[in-house]
Amino acid sequence: DVVGSGDNPTDAKNVTVKYTLYDFDGNLIDQSAVNGFNFTLNQVGVISGFVEAVKLLKTGGKGKFILPSAIAYGKDGNGGKVLPYMPLYFKIELVKIN
């Protein structure tokens, strides 16, 4: 993990992150594009646990996060590789606060 520098992002801030998402068998489920994933922290459609994890990082910071299903995709899954009630393992880097 890397601490990073500066302030942590707050609600409604736009950020760019790089991430990889794994299941607990170590299989890659998803990853951001090479240039990262740009979103606003209160954007509809971004899982709450991902937002909370990003808020813990500072610019340049990297962390590993385990999200229980309650703050991930819950009882529905995502209709793809994330099954209902599945916890998630993310590696996230906060590239910048825009």
PyMOL commands that place a pseudoatom at each C-alpha (Angstrom):
pseudoatom trace, name=CA, resn=ASP, resi=1, chain=A, elem=C, hetatm=0, pos=[0.000, 0.000, 0.000]
pseudoatom trace, name=CA, resn=VAL, resi=2, chain=A, elem=C, hetatm=0, pos=[1.068, 3.582, -0.698]
pseudoatom trace, name=CA, resn=VAL, resi=3, chain=A, elem=C, hetatm=0, pos=[-0.177, 6.523, 1.388]
pseudoatom trace, name=CA, resn=GLY, resi=4, chain=A, elem=C, hetatm=0, pos=[-0.141, 9.233, -1.288]
pseudoatom trace, name=CA, resn=SER, resi=5, chain=A, elem=C, hetatm=0, pos=[-0.213, 12.960, -0.579]
pseudoatom trace, name=CA, resn=GLY, resi=6, chain=A, elem=C, hetatm=0, pos=[-2.595, 15.849, -0.265]
pseudoatom trace, name=CA, resn=ASP, resi=7, chain=A, elem=C, hetatm=0, pos=[-6.206, 15.687, 0.795]
pseudoatom trace, name=CA, resn=ASN, resi=8, chain=A, elem=C, hetatm=0, pos=[-8.659, 12.818, 0.653]
pseudoatom trace, name=CA, resn=PRO, resi=9, chain=A, elem=C, hetatm=0, pos=[-11.470, 13.335, -1.864]
pseudoatom trace, name=CA, resn=THR, resi=10, chain=A, elem=C, hetatm=0, pos=[-14.855, 14.306, -0.471]
pseudoatom trace, name=CA, resn=ASP, resi=11, chain=A, elem=C, hetatm=0, pos=[-18.454, 13.859, -1.625]
pseudoatom trace, name=CA, resn=ALA, resi=12, chain=A, elem=C, hetatm=0, pos=[-19.230, 15.255, -5.071]
pseudoatom trace, name=CA, resn=LYS, resi=13, chain=A, elem=C, hetatm=0, pos=[-15.547, 15.443, -6.073]
pseudoatom trace, name=CA, resn=ASN, resi=14, chain=A, elem=C, hetatm=0, pos=[-14.609, 14.064, -9.464]
pseudoatom trace, name=CA, resn=VAL, resi=15, chain=A, elem=C, hetatm=0, pos=[-11.730, 11.593, -9.327]
pseudoatom trace, name=CA, resn=THR, resi=16, chain=A, elem=C, hetatm=0, pos=[-9.664, 9.390, -11.594]
pseudoatom trace, name=CA, resn=VAL, resi=17, chain=A, elem=C, hetatm=0, pos=[-8.756, 5.944, -10.266]
pseudoatom trace, name=CA, resn=LYS, resi=18, chain=A, elem=C, hetatm=0, pos=[-7.112, 2.799, -11.538]
pseudoatom trace, name=CA, resn=TYR, resi=19, chain=A, elem=C, hetatm=0, pos=[-8.458, -0.453, -10.169]
pseudoatom trace, name=CA, resn=THR, resi=20, chain=A, elem=C, hetatm=0, pos=[-8.467, -4.193, -10.479]
pseudoatom trace, name=CA, resn=LEU, resi=21, chain=A, elem=C, hetatm=0, pos=[-11.246, -6.376, -9.120]
pseudoatom trace, name=CA, resn=TYR, resi=22, chain=A, elem=C, hetatm=0, pos=[-10.750, -10.004, -8.137]
pseudoatom trace, name=CA, resn=ASP, resi=23, chain=A, elem=C, hetatm=0, pos=[-12.842, -12.794, -6.710]
pseudoatom trace, name=CA, resn=PHE, resi=24, chain=A, elem=C, hetatm=0, pos=[-11.526, -14.641, -3.669]
pseudoatom trace, name=CA, resn=ASP, resi=25, chain=A, elem=C, hetatm=0, pos=[-10.011, -17.362, -5.844]
pseudoatom trace, name=CA, resn=GLY, resi=26, chain=A, elem=C, hetatm=0, pos=[-7.725, -14.703, -7.347]
pseudoatom trace, name=CA, resn=ASN, resi=27, chain=A, elem=C, hetatm=0, pos=[-9.519, -14.543, -10.698]
pseudoatom trace, name=CA, resn=LEU, resi=28, chain=A, elem=C, hetatm=0, pos=[-9.607, -11.147, -12.378]
pseudoatom trace, name=CA, resn=ILE, resi=29, chain=A, elem=C, hetatm=0, pos=[-13.195, -9.927, -12.738]
pseudoatom trace, name=CA, resn=ASP, resi=30, chain=A, elem=C, hetatm=0, pos=[-12.703, -6.378, -14.009]
pseudoatom trace, name=CA, resn=GLN, resi=31, chain=A, elem=C, hetatm=0, pos=[-10.145, -3.601, -14.327]
pseudoatom trace, name=CA, resn=SER, resi=32, chain=A, elem=C, hetatm=0, pos=[-10.063, 0.036, -15.276]
pseudoatom trace, name=CA, resn=ALA, resi=33, chain=A, elem=C, hetatm=0, pos=[-8.845, 1.222, -18.646]
pseudoatom trace, name=CA, resn=VAL, resi=34, chain=A, elem=C, hetatm=0, pos=[-5.155, 2.085, -18.920]
pseudoatom trace, name=CA, resn=ASN, resi=35, chain=A, elem=C, hetatm=0, pos=[-5.958, 5.784, -18.442]
pseudoatom trace, name=CA, resn=GLY, resi=36, chain=A, elem=C, hetatm=0, pos=[-8.144, 5.049, -15.422]
pseudoatom trace, name=CA, resn=PHE, resi=37, chain=A, elem=C, hetatm=0, pos=[-11.794, 5.375, -14.518]
pseudoatom trace, name=CA, resn=ASN, resi=38, chain=A, elem=C, hetatm=0, pos=[-13.159, 8.889, -14.048]
pseudoatom trace, name=CA, resn=PHE, resi=39, chain=A, elem=C, hetatm=0, pos=[-16.267, 9.389, -11.903]
pseudoatom trace, name=CA, resn=THR, resi=40, chain=A, elem=C, hetatm=0, pos=[-17.906, 11.647, -9.338]
pseudoatom trace, name=CA, resn=LEU, resi=41, chain=A, elem=C, hetatm=0, pos=[-17.992, 10.283, -5.797]
pseudoatom trace, name=CA, resn=ASN, resi=42, chain=A, elem=C, hetatm=0, pos=[-21.776, 10.665, -5.462]
pseudoatom trace, name=CA, resn=GLN, resi=43, chain=A, elem=C, hetatm=0, pos=[-22.479, 9.298, -8.953]
pseudoatom trace, name=CA, resn=VAL, resi=44, chain=A, elem=C, hetatm=0, pos=[-25.406, 6.921, -9.271]
pseudoatom trace, name=CA, resn=GLY, resi=45, chain=A, elem=C, hetatm=0, pos=[-24.375, 3.441, -10.348]
pseudoatom trace, name=CA, resn=VAL, resi=46, chain=A, elem=C, hetatm=0, pos=[-21.024, 3.276, -8.512]
pseudoatom trace, name=CA, resn=ILE, resi=47, chain=A, elem=C, hetatm=0, pos=[-21.163, 0.819, -5.618]
pseudoatom trace, name=CA, resn=SER, resi=48, chain=A, elem=C, hetatm=0, pos=[-21.026, 2.461, -2.185]
pseudoatom trace, name=CA, resn=GLY, resi=49, chain=A, elem=C, hetatm=0, pos=[-18.090, 0.385, -0.935]
pseudoatom trace, name=CA, resn=PHE, resi=50, chain=A, elem=C, hetatm=0, pos=[-15.967, 1.465, -3.891]
pseudoatom trace, name=CA, resn=VAL, resi=51, chain=A, elem=C, hetatm=0, pos=[-16.746, 5.129, -3.169]
pseudoatom trace, name=CA, resn=GLU, resi=52, chain=A, elem=C, hetatm=0, pos=[-15.909, 4.711, 0.517]
pseudoatom trace, name=CA, resn=ALA, resi=53, chain=A, elem=C, hetatm=0, pos=[-12.621, 2.999, -0.349]
pseudoatom trace, name=CA, resn=VAL, resi=54, chain=A, elem=C, hetatm=0, pos=[-11.607, 5.812, -2.708]
pseudoatom trace, name=CA, resn=LYS, resi=55, chain=A, elem=C, hetatm=0, pos=[-12.363, 8.401, -0.003]
pseudoatom trace, name=CA, resn=LEU, resi=56, chain=A, elem=C, hetatm=0, pos=[-9.747, 6.727, 2.209]
pseudoatom trace, name=CA, resn=LEU, resi=57, chain=A, elem=C, hetatm=0, pos=[-6.987, 7.377, -0.346]
pseudoatom trace, name=CA, resn=LYS, resi=58, chain=A, elem=C, hetatm=0, pos=[-4.920, 10.470, -1.056]
pseudoatom trace, name=CA, resn=THR, resi=59, chain=A, elem=C, hetatm=0, pos=[-3.643, 11.396, -4.528]
pseudoatom trace, name=CA, resn=GLY, resi=60, chain=A, elem=C, hetatm=0, pos=[-1.108, 8.772, -5.603]
pseudoatom trace, name=CA, resn=GLY, resi=61, chain=A, elem=C, hetatm=0, pos=[-2.285, 6.461, -2.829]
pseudoatom trace, name=CA, resn=LYS, resi=62, chain=A, elem=C, hetatm=0, pos=[-2.865, 2.762, -3.388]
pseudoatom trace, name=CA, resn=GLY, resi=63, chain=A, elem=C, hetatm=0, pos=[-4.840, 0.353, -1.262]
pseudoatom trace, name=CA, resn=LYS, resi=64, chain=A, elem=C, hetatm=0, pos=[-6.358, -3.108, -1.122]
pseudoatom trace, name=CA, resn=PHE, resi=65, chain=A, elem=C, hetatm=0, pos=[-9.974, -3.365, -0.058]
pseudoatom trace, name=CA, resn=ILE, resi=66, chain=A, elem=C, hetatm=0, pos=[-12.339, -6.214, 0.756]
pseudoatom trace, name=CA, resn=LEU, resi=67, chain=A, elem=C, hetatm=0, pos=[-15.951, -5.204, 0.254]
pseudoatom trace, name=CA, resn=PRO, resi=68, chain=A, elem=C, hetatm=0, pos=[-18.706, -7.338, 1.763]
pseudoatom trace, name=CA, resn=SER, resi=69, chain=A, elem=C, hetatm=0, pos=[-21.681, -7.817, -0.526]
pseudoatom trace, name=CA, resn=ALA, resi=70, chain=A, elem=C, hetatm=0, pos=[-23.781, -5.370, 1.532]
pseudoatom trace, name=CA, resn=ILE, resi=71, chain=A, elem=C, hetatm=0, pos=[-21.661, -2.470, 0.205]
pseudoatom trace, name=CA, resn=ALA, resi=72, chain=A, elem=C, hetatm=0, pos=[-20.985, -4.044, -3.186]
pseudoatom trace, name=CA, resn=TYR, resi=73, chain=A, elem=C, hetatm=0, pos=[-23.596, -5.640, -5.471]
pseudoatom trace, name=CA, resn=GLY, resi=74, chain=A, elem=C, hetatm=0, pos=[-25.685, -7.207, -2.696]
pseudoatom trace, name=CA, resn=LYS, resi=75, chain=A, elem=C, hetatm=0, pos=[-28.314, -9.852, -3.261]
pseudoatom trace, name=CA, resn=ASP, resi=76, chain=A, elem=C, hetatm=0, pos=[-28.536, -9.186, -7.009]
pseudoatom trace, name=CA, resn=GLY, resi=77, chain=A, elem=C, hetatm=0, pos=[-24.920, -9.435, -8.153]
pseudoatom trace, name=CA, resn=ASN, resi=78, chain=A, elem=C, hetatm=0, pos=[-24.138, -7.540, -11.344]
pseudoatom trace, name=CA, resn=GLY, resi=79, chain=A, elem=C, hetatm=0, pos=[-25.593, -9.948, -13.871]
pseudoatom trace, name=CA, resn=GLY, resi=80, chain=A, elem=C, hetatm=0, pos=[-22.107, -11.063, -14.875]
pseudoatom trace, name=CA, resn=LYS, resi=81, chain=A, elem=C, hetatm=0, pos=[-19.137, -12.425, -12.978]
pseudoatom trace, name=CA, resn=VAL, resi=82, chain=A, elem=C, hetatm=0, pos=[-20.210, -10.938, -9.629]
pseudoatom trace, name=CA, resn=LEU, resi=83, chain=A, elem=C, hetatm=0, pos=[-22.676, -13.378, -8.111]
pseudoatom trace, name=CA, resn=PRO, resi=84, chain=A, elem=C, hetatm=0, pos=[-25.357, -12.539, -5.538]
pseudoatom trace, name=CA, resn=TYR, resi=85, chain=A, elem=C, hetatm=0, pos=[-23.947, -11.956, -2.028]
pseudoatom trace, name=CA, resn=MET, resi=86, chain=A, elem=C, hetatm=0, pos=[-20.380, -12.092, -3.358]
pseudoatom trace, name=CA, resn=PRO, resi=87, chain=A, elem=C, hetatm=0, pos=[-17.686, -10.144, -1.466]
pseudoatom trace, name=CA, resn=LEU, resi=88, chain=A, elem=C, hetatm=0, pos=[-15.177, -8.339, -3.652]
pseudoatom trace, name=CA, resn=TYR, resi=89, chain=A, elem=C, hetatm=0, pos=[-11.422, -7.705, -3.481]
pseudoatom trace, name=CA, resn=PHE, resi=90, chain=A, elem=C, hetatm=0, pos=[-10.265, -4.436, -5.045]
pseudoatom trace, name=CA, resn=LYS, resi=91, chain=A, elem=C, hetatm=0, pos=[-6.833, -2.936, -5.604]
pseudoatom trace, name=CA, resn=ILE, resi=92, chain=A, elem=C, hetatm=0, pos=[-7.361, 0.805, -6.095]
pseudoatom trace, name=CA, resn=GLU, resi=93, chain=A, elem=C, hetatm=0, pos=[-5.041, 3.705, -6.908]
pseudoatom trace, name=CA, resn=LEU, resi=94, chain=A, elem=C, hetatm=0, pos=[-6.287, 7.298, -6.649]
pseudoatom trace, name=CA, resn=VAL, resi=95, chain=A, elem=C, hetatm=0, pos=[-4.606, 8.872, -9.677]
pseudoatom trace, name=CA, resn=LYS, resi=96, chain=A, elem=C, hetatm=0, pos=[-5.976, 12.373, -9.143]
pseudoatom trace, name=CA, resn=ILE, resi=97, chain=A, elem=C, hetatm=0, pos=[-8.752, 14.514, -7.786]
pseudoatom trace, name=CA, resn=ASN, resi=98, chain=A, elem=C, hetatm=0, pos=[-10.052, 16.479, -10.772]
for i in range(1, 98): cmd.bond("trace and resi %d" % i, "trace and resi %d" % (i + 1))
show_as sticks, trace
zoom trace
